[in-house]
Amino acid sequence: MTSPVMSKIDHPPQTLRDIVQERMREAIISGQFAPGARLVERPLCDQLGVSRTVVRETIRYLEAEGLVEILPGKGPIVAQLSWEDARQIYDIRQMLESAAAAECARNITPALAEQLKAALLELQEAAAAGVPGPMLRATTEFYRIIFAGAGHTVAWEIAQRLNGRISRLRAVTLSTAERQKPGPAHMQEICAAIVSGDAKAARAAIEQHLSDAKHTAERLLKEG
């Protein structure tokens, strides 16, 4: 007897837990929940229309991402964003992203170039609209294409584990007027270098972008 053949699910539907995680993550990243703010179950259940079980699971998940801390006697709070943590994240990003950008440039094909340019256009449109959520998602997708084009799947898994904190830093630095160059302008230079197949220029564009973001984050976080 042969086994039944079923078609693969390309885009699995989001579960309720996935939706709640996404909304709470975005609320923290965008600053709706300030650093140090308590996350009280009852109001969260009422706002989201879900059970305490879903909220508790979500809080545990966001704790694993580094967005939430559980304090003895106080319960869950939004994690503080310290400069020391940010410095380490930028150093890790520089190692992973510069290598991925260089390798993606070496592997560039017309199809990959079109993918990257389309992602850049989406990022630029989201930035022009000034809505943080879509801009951060578009930035994540831009980088996903770079890592996929490089074949750096394990490195992308590592980056994904830091994605909540990376997005939080992006929300602080990406569109601030204090940067030497706007974030989308850096992305345009990264895209152009990769599409041209220039691995050295791609690595340099990533390093310049992260250096600018790192210095901006240091100033803002130390002042805060």
C-alpha positions in Angstrom: 0.0 0.0 0.0 1.5 3.3 -1.1 1.6 6.3 1.2 -0.7 9.2 0.3 1.0 12.1 -1.5 0.4 15.5 0.0 1.5 18.9 -1.4 4.0 20.9 0.7 2.6 23.9 2.6 4.7 26.9 1.3 3.3 29.4 3.7 1.9 27.9 6.9 -0.9 29.9 8.4 -0.1 31.9 11.5 -1.3 30.5 14.8 -2.9 32.7 17.4 0.3 32.5 19.4 2.3 33.6 16.4 0.1 36.7 15.9 0.3 37.6 19.6 4.1 37.2 19.6 4.3 39.4 16.5 2.1 42.2 18.0 3.9 42.2 21.4 7.3 42.1 19.7 6.4 45.0 17.5 5.0 47.0 20.4 8.3 46.6 22.3 10.5 47.3 19.3 8.5 50.4 18.4 8.6 51.8 21.9 4.9 51.4 22.8 6.1 49.5 25.8 9.0 51.5 27.3 12.2 49.8 28.6 11.5 48.8 32.2 7.7 48.8 31.8 5.9 45.9 33.6 4.0 43.5 31.4 0.9 42.7 33.4 -1.1 39.6 32.2 -4.7 40.8 32.8 -4.5 44.1 30.8 -2.6 42.2 28.0 -5.3 39.5 27.9 -8.0 42.2 27.7 -6.2 44.2 25.0 -5.4 41.3 22.8 -8.5 39.2 23.5 -6.6 36.1 24.4 -6.1 33.8 27.3 -3.5 34.0 30.0 -1.9 30.9 28.7 -1.2 32.5 25.3 0.2 35.7 27.0 2.4 33.7 29.3 3.8 31.6 26.4 4.4 34.8 24.5 6.3 36.4 27.4 8.5 33.3 27.7 9.2 33.4 24.0 10.1 37.1 24.1 12.3 36.5 27.1 14.3 34.0 25.0 14.7 36.7 22.4 16.1 39.1 25.0 13.2 41.5 24.7 11.7 40.7 28.2 13.3 40.1 31.6 11.6 38.3 34.5 12.5 40.0 37.8 12.0 38.3 41.1 9.1 39.8 43.0 8.2 42.1 40.1 7.4 39.7 37.2 8.1 40.4 33.5 9.3 43.7 32.3 10.5 45.1 29.0 14.3 44.5 29.0 16.5 47.5 29.2 18.7 48.2 26.2 22.2 48.8 27.4 25.1 50.1 25.4 27.3 47.1 26.4 24.7 44.7 24.9 24.3 46.8 21.8 28.1 47.0 21.3 28.3 43.2 21.3 25.4 42.9 18.9 27.0 45.3 16.5 30.3 43.4 16.7 28.5 40.1 15.9 26.5 41.7 13.1 29.7 43.0 11.5 31.2 39.6 11.4 28.1 37.9 10.0 26.8 40.5 7.7 30.1 41.6 6.1 30.9 38.0 5.2 27.4 37.4 3.9 27.4 40.5 1.7 30.8 39.7 0.2 29.8 36.1 -0.6 26.4 37.2 -1.9 28.2 39.6 -4.3 30.4 36.7 -5.5 27.3 34.5 -6.1 25.2 37.3 -7.7 22.9 36.2 -10.6 20.3 38.3 -12.5 17.5 36.6 -10.5 19.2 37.3 -7.2 19.9 40.9 -8.2 16.2 41.4 -9.0 15.2 40.0 -5.6 17.6 42.3 -3.8 16.5 45.4 -5.7 12.8 44.6 -5.1 13.5 44.2 -1.4 15.4 47.5 -1.4 12.5 49.3 -3.1 10.0 47.9 -0.5 12.4 49.1 2.3 12.6 52.6 0.7 8.8 52.8 0.3 8.3 51.7 4.0 10.9 54.3 5.1 9.2 57.0 3.1 5.9 56.2 4.8 7.5 56.6 8.2 5.8 53.5 9.7 8.3 51.6 11.9 6.8 48.1 11.7 6.8 47.7 7.9 10.2 49.4 7.6 11.8 46.9 10.1 10.2 43.9 8.4 11.4 45.1 5.0 14.9 45.6 6.4 14.9 42.0 7.8 13.8 40.7 4.4 16.6 42.6 2.7 19.1 40.9 4.9 17.5 37.5 4.6 18.0 37.7 0.8 21.7 38.6 1.3 22.3 35.7 3.7 20.3 33.3 1.4 22.3 34.5 -1.6 25.5 33.9 0.3 24.4 30.4 1.3 25.0 31.4 4.9 22.0 29.5 6.4 23.6 28.8 9.8 24.7 32.5 10.1 21.2 33.6 9.4 19.9 31.3 12.1 22.2 33.0 14.6 21.1 36.4 13.3 17.5 35.4 13.7 18.1 34.6 17.4 19.2 38.2 17.9 16.6 39.6 15.5 14.3 41.1 18.3 17.2 43.1 19.8 18.6 43.9 16.3 15.2 45.3 15.3 15.0 47.3 18.5 18.4 48.9 17.8 17.3 49.6 14.2 14.2 51.3 15.5 16.5 53.6 17.6 19.0 54.3 14.8 17.7 53.6 11.3 15.8 56.8 10.7 17.2 59.2 13.3 18.4 62.5 11.9 21.5 62.2 14.0 23.1 59.6 11.7 25.8 60.7 9.3 23.8 59.1 6.5 20.2 57.8 6.6 19.8 54.1 6.9 18.0 53.6 3.6 20.9 55.4 1.8 23.3 52.8 3.4 21.1 50.0 2.2 21.1 51.4 -1.4 25.0 51.4 -1.3 25.0 47.8 0.0 22.6 46.7 -2.7 24.5 48.4 -5.5 27.8 46.9 -4.4 26.3 43.4 -4.2 24.5 43.7 -7.5 27.7 44.8 -9.2 29.4 41.6 -8.0 32.1 43.6 -6.1 32.7 41.6 -2.9 35.2 44.1 -1.5 32.8 47.0 -2.0 29.9 45.0 -0.5 31.9 44.2 2.7 33.0 47.9 2.9 29.4 49.1 2.5 28.2 46.9 5.4 31.1 48.0 7.6 30.4 51.7 6.9 26.7 51.2 7.6 27.3 49.4 10.9 30.0 51.8 12.0 27.5 54.7 11.5 24.7 52.8 13.3 27.0 51.7 16.2 28.2 55.3 16.9 24.7 56.6 16.8 23.5 53.9 19.2 26.4 54.6 21.5 25.5 58.2 21.7 21.8 57.7 22.1 22.0 54.9 24.7 24.7 56.5 26.8 22.7 59.7 26.9 19.5 57.8 27.8 
